[in-house]
Amino acid sequence: MILFIAITLVTFIIMEGITWLTHKYVMHGFGWYLHEDHHQPGYPHVFEKNDAFFIVFAIPSMLLFYFGIRPELNYLFFIGLGILLYGLAYFLVHDVLIHRRFSWFKNTKNRYLRGLRKAHKIHHKHMGKEDGECFGMLFVPFKYFKKAKW
């Protein structure tokens, strides 16, 4: 059981690296067509084309769940669980806290969360796909936590 918990946690952590690479080289590369509306201020729709990337990450997780219970529970299930938990954290941090697509966590005083929000604002100061910075979501350079005012 401890091995399965470790697999889930390690997968969660690895997902930050995968997300960083995907954000920098896919979303700000050949996938810019889907990501571009996300960098436009005041995008008026409930959904963005950028939301399609949710499916890109959800499909592997679902497949790992499926194969992780056949013929019996195995490590693939816990890799899928790590991806799912990262996706949930990403949704809460990116869509709820940073972009305020839902009105939860509006007045947080938590320095870590404020630092994440500051780093993402710096990322969004670039409207085009070039010259981007700070592509991470949960692990960002320490300087953004120093800039996060109370």
N, C-alpha and C positions, 0 to 999 in steps of 0.2 A: 504494500500500500504506500509506503514512503517513496518507493521508486516512482509510482504513478503521480504522486504529488510533485516530486522533483521534475518529472517530465513535463507536467503542466506548467510549472513555474519557469523552467528553462525555455519552453516554447513561447510563453508570454514575453519574456525578455528578448528572445530572438526576433519576435514579431516587430519590436521597435526598430531593429536594424533593417528588416525587410520593408517596413513601412517607409523608413528614411530613403532607402534605395529606390523603392517604387515611386515615391513622391518626387525625388530629384530627377530620375532618369526616364520614368514612364509618364507621370503626370505633367512634368515640365519638359517632356520630350515628345515622343510620337503620340502620346495620349492627351496632348494639350487641348485638342478639340473638345474632349469631355471635361477637362479641368478648368478651361478658360473662364467659364461663367462664374466659377467660384471666386475668381480674383476681381470680379467687377463689383464695385460698391453698390449697395442698394438693390441687389438682384431681386426683382419683385415676386418671384414665384416661391411656392412652398417647397418644391423640389428643384434641384439643379441637375444638369447633365452629369456633374461631378458625382452625384449620388450613385451612379452606375458602378463606381469602384467598390461600393459595398458588396455587390454581387461577386466581383472579382475575388474578394477575400472570403465571402461566405461559402462559395462552392467547394473549395478545398476542405473547409471545416466540416461541411455536411458529408462529404465523401469519406473523410477520416472517421466521423461518427459511424457511418454505415459499415465501413470495413473494420472498425474497431470493436464491433460487437459480433463479428462473424469469424469463425464459428463460435467464439466465446470472447468475452471482454479481453482486450489486449491494449498494448501501448498506443496504437493508432487513435483510439478513442480519446486518450489523454492529450495527445498532440492537438486533436480537433478541439478539445476543451480549452487548451491554452490559447488557440486562435480565437475561439468564441469569446473568452474572457477579455482578451486584448481588444477585440472589436467592440465589446460593451464599454470598456474604459475609453476607447477612442471616441465612441458616440458621446459619452458623458462629458469628456473633456473638450472635444472639438466642436460638436454640434450644440451642446447645451451650454457649457461654460464659456467657450471662446466666441462662437458666433451667435449665441443667444437665440437659437431657433425655438427654444422653449424657455419659459421664464422661471427656471429653477436656478439656484446658486447665484442669484444676481448680486448680492452684497457680501461676497466672501471676503474675509480678511486673511485667509490662509496665504502665506507668502509663497509657498510652492505653486499653488494654483494661479496666483497673480503673476508669478514668473513665467509660467507656461503661456498665459494670455499675452504677456508682453512680447515674448519670443514670437508668437504667431502673428501679432500685429506687425512686427518688424518684417516677417516673411511677406505679409500682404501689402507692404508699402510698395512692392514691385508689382505693377499691373501686367507686365508681360511675362513670358516664360523664361527669359534670360535674367541674369543678375540676381537670381533668387538666393536666399540665405535661410538658415535655420529650418531644415526640412523635417526635423524630429517632432515628436508629439509629446511623449512623456519624459524623455531625457533630453534636455536642451542645455546649451552652455551655461555655466554658473553665472556669467555676467548678467543674464536676464533676471536672475533672482535678486541680484544686487540692485537692479534698476526698478524692481517691483516695489512701488511705494506703498506704505501702509495707509 
